[in-house]
Amino acid sequence: MATIKDVAKKANVSVATVSRVINQKGYVNEETRTLVETAIKDLNYIPNELARSLFNKHSKLIGVLVPHFDTQFYAELIEGIENSAMRLGYKIMLSNTQDDAKREKDYIHIYSQYNIDGIIVASNAHNVDQLIKSDLPIVTVDHILAENIPSITSNNILGGIIAAQRLISGGSRYILELRGPSFLLTVSERSLGFRQVLVQNNIPYISYDGDLLNPDIDAITKIIKEHPEIDGVFATSDFLAIHALNILNKMGKKVPEEVQIVGFDNIVYTTLVSPNITTIEQPIRKMGELALESLVKLLNDEPINEFHSVLDVKLIDRESTK
């Protein structure tokens, strides 16, 4: 592969001149610039991006922390982030923390070493102090890290309210709430809005709190068996809603005739099961796009219109409700 020295030799200029042309910094007359650009093309020279980033003090690279790749939510979120990144001239370095504090800490350290311009935190941050001390611009998505760090979330409280109202309007009078896990702000907010409506309408409910990806199926089944009066299920994610549908199907309970289900997110899998699941849609791709755009504004010292942006949600009515 050609080196910057090869380019300089072919164009009969110094390495410093080639560097100025590549990085578009400093004066280079048009004739010399043309000679360098021709040499780059003839030699098929590919600049070393890391070296360029050290020279420019900007890598055009954004670190993205996610807790896992196992749900469609993060696939759509990452797609939104990457779409905006490509449009604005940035690339992303995607890091799967597996919701592990040590892995997250290691990635933050790597970001500092590789001259990352900024970080989008979509994971359940376990190293808040280290993130803040990194002095890197940060935007959080689907979470709020701190009051002085911009965030992009959806209106989770409203989503919980809409879900409760839909189950009640369909006739549910004893509801199972599937949360996972409740320490997440998004989950607790959805639960808050949901419970608020149930209390106002004197509707009794039972809550199961477990893992998002690997809920205890036996425990949920036991709850439904011990409370046959359950005629509605609200799941704080579509992933849990699909689990609920599978459990009810195996138990021989008809959805929605005997038990209604409402999920949250509107992932594509809700349309691939039978019956299709009624859900609360949040604009996942848009959340990712806005997170990247907000971070770029921070990098360019531009004002952010909404420091903590809360996006609207809406009901997607399907076959799992009456």
C-alpha positions as CSV (number, residue, x, y, z in Angstrom):
1,M,0.0,0.0,0.0
2,A,1.2,3.5,-0.8
3,T,2.3,5.7,2.1
4,I,2.2,9.5,2.5
5,K,5.9,9.5,1.7
6,D,5.2,7.8,-1.6
7,V,2.7,10.5,-2.4
8,A,5.1,13.3,-1.5
9,K,7.8,11.8,-3.6
10,K,5.6,11.4,-6.7
11,A,4.3,15.0,-6.4
12,N,7.8,16.3,-5.6
13,V,6.6,18.0,-2.4
14,S,7.2,17.6,1.3
15,V,5.2,15.2,3.5
16,A,3.9,18.3,5.4
17,T,2.4,19.7,2.2
18,V,0.6,16.4,1.5
19,S,-0.7,16.4,5.0
20,R,-2.1,20.0,4.5
21,V,-3.9,18.9,1.4
22,I,-5.4,15.8,3.0
23,N,-6.5,17.6,6.1
24,Q,-7.5,20.8,4.3
25,K,-5.5,22.9,6.8
26,G,-2.9,25.6,5.9
27,Y,-2.2,27.3,2.6
28,V,-1.3,25.2,-0.5
29,N,-1.4,26.9,-3.9
30,E,-3.7,25.4,-6.5
31,E,-1.0,24.0,-8.8
32,T,0.6,22.1,-5.9
33,R,-2.7,20.9,-4.6
34,T,-3.5,19.5,-8.0
35,L,-0.2,17.6,-8.1
36,V,-0.8,16.1,-4.7
37,E,-4.4,15.1,-5.5
38,T,-3.3,13.5,-8.8
39,A,-0.5,11.6,-7.0
40,I,-3.0,10.4,-4.4
41,K,-5.4,9.1,-7.1
42,D,-2.6,7.5,-9.2
43,L,-1.2,5.7,-6.1
44,N,-4.6,4.8,-4.7
45,Y,-3.4,6.3,-1.4
46,I,-5.8,5.8,1.6
47,P,-5.0,8.2,4.4
48,N,-4.6,6.8,7.9
49,E,-7.7,8.0,9.7
50,L,-6.2,7.6,13.2
51,A,-3.3,9.8,12.2
52,R,-5.6,12.3,10.7
53,S,-7.7,12.4,13.8
54,L,-4.7,13.1,15.9
55,F,-3.7,15.9,13.6
56,N,-7.1,17.5,13.4
57,K,-8.1,16.7,17.0
58,H,-11.4,15.4,15.6
59,S,-11.9,11.8,14.5
60,K,-15.5,12.2,13.1
61,L,-16.1,9.0,15.1
62,I,-18.9,8.6,17.6
63,G,-18.9,5.9,20.3
64,V,-22.3,4.2,20.9
65,L,-22.8,2.2,24.1
66,V,-25.7,-0.4,24.0
67,P,-26.5,-3.1,26.6
68,H,-27.1,-5.9,24.0
69,F,-28.1,-6.6,20.4
70,D,-30.8,-9.1,21.3
71,T,-33.9,-7.0,20.7
72,Q,-35.2,-5.1,17.7
73,F,-35.4,-1.9,19.7
74,Y,-31.6,-1.6,19.7
75,A,-31.4,-2.6,16.0
76,E,-33.8,0.2,15.0
77,L,-32.1,2.7,17.4
78,I,-28.7,1.9,16.0
79,E,-30.0,2.3,12.4
80,G,-31.4,5.7,13.3
81,I,-28.0,6.8,14.9
82,E,-26.1,5.5,11.9
83,N,-28.4,7.1,9.3
84,S,-27.8,10.6,10.9
85,A,-24.1,9.9,11.3
86,M,-23.6,9.1,7.6
87,R,-25.6,12.1,6.6
88,L,-23.6,14.4,8.8
89,G,-20.2,12.9,7.9
90,Y,-19.6,10.8,11.0
91,K,-19.0,7.1,11.6
92,I,-19.9,5.1,14.7
93,M,-18.0,2.7,16.9
94,L,-20.6,0.3,18.3
95,S,-19.9,-1.2,21.7
96,N,-22.0,-4.0,23.4
97,T,-21.6,-3.7,27.1
98,Q,-23.8,-6.8,27.8
99,D,-25.1,-4.6,30.7
100,D,-21.8,-5.3,32.5
101,A,-20.1,-2.6,34.5
102,K,-16.5,-3.7,33.7
103,R,-17.1,-4.1,30.0
104,E,-18.7,-0.6,29.9
105,K,-15.7,0.8,31.8
106,D,-13.3,-0.8,29.3
107,Y,-15.1,0.7,26.4
108,I,-15.1,4.2,27.9
109,H,-11.3,3.8,28.3
110,I,-11.0,2.7,24.7
111,Y,-13.0,5.7,23.5
112,S,-10.5,8.0,25.3
113,Q,-7.6,6.2,23.6
114,Y,-9.0,6.3,20.1
115,N,-9.8,10.1,20.1
116,I,-13.6,9.5,19.9
117,D,-15.4,12.8,19.4
118,G,-18.4,12.0,21.6
119,I,-20.5,9.2,23.1
120,I,-24.2,8.2,22.8
121,V,-25.2,6.2,25.8
122,A,-28.1,3.9,25.1
123,S,-27.0,1.4,27.8
124,N,-27.9,1.2,31.5
125,A,-24.9,3.3,32.6
126,H,-23.0,1.7,35.5
127,N,-20.0,4.1,35.3
128,V,-21.7,7.5,35.4
129,D,-18.7,9.2,37.2
130,Q,-16.2,7.9,34.7
131,L,-18.4,8.9,31.8
132,I,-18.7,12.5,33.1
133,K,-14.9,12.6,34.0
134,S,-14.0,11.5,30.4
135,D,-14.7,15.1,29.3
136,L,-16.3,13.8,26.1
137,P,-19.6,15.3,24.9
138,I,-22.4,12.8,25.8
139,V,-26.0,12.4,24.8
140,T,-28.2,9.7,26.3
141,V,-31.1,8.0,24.5
142,D,-33.9,6.2,26.3
143,H,-32.3,7.2,29.6
144,I,-31.5,10.3,31.5
145,L,-28.0,10.2,32.9
146,A,-27.8,13.6,34.6
147,E,-29.7,17.0,34.3
148,N,-26.7,18.6,32.6
149,I,-26.4,15.8,29.9
150,P,-28.8,16.0,26.9
151,S,-31.3,13.2,26.5
152,I,-33.7,11.8,24.0
153,T,-36.6,9.8,25.4
154,S,-40.2,9.0,24.6
155,N,-43.3,10.0,26.7
156,N,-43.3,6.8,28.7
157,I,-45.8,8.0,31.3
158,L,-48.3,8.9,28.6
159,G,-47.7,5.5,27.0
160,G,-48.6,3.7,30.3
161,I,-51.7,5.8,30.6
162,I,-52.8,5.0,27.0
163,A,-52.2,1.3,27.6
164,A,-54.3,1.2,30.8
165,Q,-57.1,3.1,29.1
166,R,-57.1,0.7,26.2
167,L,-57.4,-2.4,28.4
168,I,-60.1,-0.8,30.5
169,S,-62.1,0.2,27.4
170,G,-61.9,-3.3,26.2
171,G,-63.4,-4.6,29.4
172,S,-60.4,-5.7,31.5
173,R,-61.1,-5.6,35.2
174,Y,-58.1,-7.5,36.7
175,I,-54.8,-6.8,35.1
176,L,-51.3,-8.4,35.2
177,E,-48.5,-5.9,34.7
178,L,-45.2,-7.4,33.3
179,R,-42.2,-5.1,34.0
180,G,-38.6,-5.7,33.1
181,P,-36.5,-4.6,34.8
182,S,-38.1,-1.9,37.0
183,F,-34.8,-0.2,37.9
184,L,-34.9,1.3,34.4
185,L,-36.3,4.8,34.3
186,T,-38.3,4.0,31.1
187,V,-39.9,1.0,32.8
188,S,-40.8,2.8,36.0
189,E,-42.3,5.7,34.1
190,R,-44.5,3.4,32.0
191,S,-45.6,1.6,35.1
192,L,-46.3,5.0,36.8
193,G,-48.7,6.1,34.1
194,F,-50.3,2.7,33.9
195,R,-50.9,2.4,37.6
196,Q,-52.2,5.9,37.9
197,V,-55.1,5.1,35.6
198,L,-55.9,1.8,37.3
199,V,-56.0,3.5,40.7
200,Q,-58.3,6.2,39.4
201,N,-60.7,3.5,38.0
202,N,-60.4,1.2,41.0
203,I,-59.0,-1.6,38.8
204,P,-57.0,-4.2,40.8
205,Y,-53.7,-5.4,39.4
206,I,-50.7,-7.7,40.0
207,S,-47.1,-6.9,39.0
208,Y,-44.4,-9.3,37.9
209,D,-40.9,-7.7,37.8
210,G,-38.2,-9.6,36.0
211,D,-35.5,-9.8,33.3
212,L,-36.4,-8.2,29.9
213,L,-34.7,-10.8,27.8
214,N,-35.1,-13.9,30.0
215,P,-38.2,-13.6,32.1
216,D,-39.2,-16.4,34.4
217,I,-41.9,-18.1,32.3
218,D,-42.8,-20.5,35.1
219,A,-43.3,-17.7,37.5
220,I,-45.5,-15.8,35.1
221,T,-47.5,-18.9,34.4
222,K,-48.0,-19.6,38.1
223,I,-49.3,-16.0,38.6
224,I,-51.9,-16.5,35.9
225,K,-52.9,-19.9,37.2
226,E,-53.3,-18.6,40.8
227,H,-55.3,-15.6,39.6
228,P,-57.7,-16.9,36.9
229,E,-59.6,-13.6,37.1
230,I,-56.8,-11.9,35.2
231,D,-58.3,-10.6,32.0
232,G,-55.7,-8.1,30.8
233,V,-51.9,-7.9,30.5
234,F,-49.8,-4.8,30.1
235,A,-46.2,-5.5,29.2
236,T,-43.6,-2.7,29.4
237,S,-42.0,-4.1,26.3
238,D,-43.2,-6.0,23.2
239,F,-40.7,-8.7,24.0
240,L,-42.6,-9.4,27.3
241,A,-45.9,-9.1,25.5
242,I,-44.9,-11.8,23.1
243,H,-43.9,-14.0,26.0
244,A,-47.3,-13.4,27.6
245,L,-49.1,-14.4,24.4
246,N,-47.1,-17.6,24.2
247,I,-47.9,-18.5,27.8
248,L,-51.6,-17.8,27.4
249,N,-51.8,-19.8,24.2
250,K,-50.1,-22.8,26.0
251,M,-52.6,-22.4,28.8
252,G,-55.5,-22.5,26.4
253,K,-56.7,-19.0,27.2
254,K,-58.0,-17.1,24.2
255,V,-56.6,-13.7,23.3
256,P,-58.4,-11.2,23.3
257,E,-61.7,-13.0,24.2
258,E,-60.5,-14.0,27.7
259,V,-57.3,-12.0,28.2
260,Q,-56.3,-8.8,26.4
261,I,-52.7,-7.8,25.8
262,V,-51.0,-4.4,25.3
263,G,-47.3,-4.2,24.7
264,F,-44.8,-1.2,24.3
265,D,-42.4,-0.3,21.4
266,N,-44.2,-1.5,18.3
267,I,-41.4,-3.8,17.1
268,V,-42.0,-5.7,13.9
269,Y,-42.5,-9.0,15.7
270,T,-45.8,-7.8,17.1
271,T,-47.2,-8.3,13.6
272,L,-45.7,-11.7,13.1
273,V,-47.6,-13.5,15.9
274,S,-51.2,-14.4,16.1
275,P,-53.1,-12.6,17.2
276,N,-51.2,-9.4,16.3
277,I,-50.3,-7.5,19.4
278,T,-51.8,-4.1,20.3
279,T,-48.9,-1.9,21.4
280,I,-47.7,1.6,22.3
281,E,-45.5,2.9,19.5
282,Q,-42.4,5.0,20.3
283,P,-40.4,6.5,17.4
284,I,-37.3,4.4,17.9
285,R,-35.4,5.4,14.7
286,K,-36.2,9.0,15.3
287,M,-34.8,8.8,18.8
288,G,-31.5,7.5,17.4
289,E,-31.4,10.2,14.7
290,L,-32.0,13.0,17.2
291,A,-29.4,11.6,19.6
292,L,-26.7,11.8,17.0
293,E,-27.9,15.3,15.8
294,S,-27.9,16.6,19.3
295,L,-24.4,15.3,19.9
296,V,-23.1,16.9,16.7
297,K,-24.6,20.2,17.9
298,L,-22.6,19.8,21.2
299,L,-19.4,19.2,19.2
300,N,-20.0,22.3,17.1
301,D,-21.0,24.4,20.1
302,E,-24.5,24.9,18.7
303,P,-27.5,25.3,20.9
304,I,-29.8,22.3,21.4
305,N,-33.5,23.3,21.1
306,E,-34.7,20.8,23.6
307,F,-32.1,19.7,26.1
308,H,-34.2,16.8,27.4
309,S,-36.3,15.9,24.3
310,V,-39.5,13.9,25.0
311,L,-41.1,12.4,21.9
312,D,-44.7,11.5,21.5
313,V,-46.1,7.9,21.6
314,K,-49.3,6.5,20.1
315,L,-51.5,3.5,20.4
316,I,-51.3,0.9,17.6
317,D,-54.6,-1.0,17.9
318,R,-54.4,-4.6,16.7
319,E,-56.0,-8.0,17.4
320,S,-54.9,-8.6,21.0
321,T,-57.5,-6.2,22.4
322,K,-61.3,-6.0,22.1
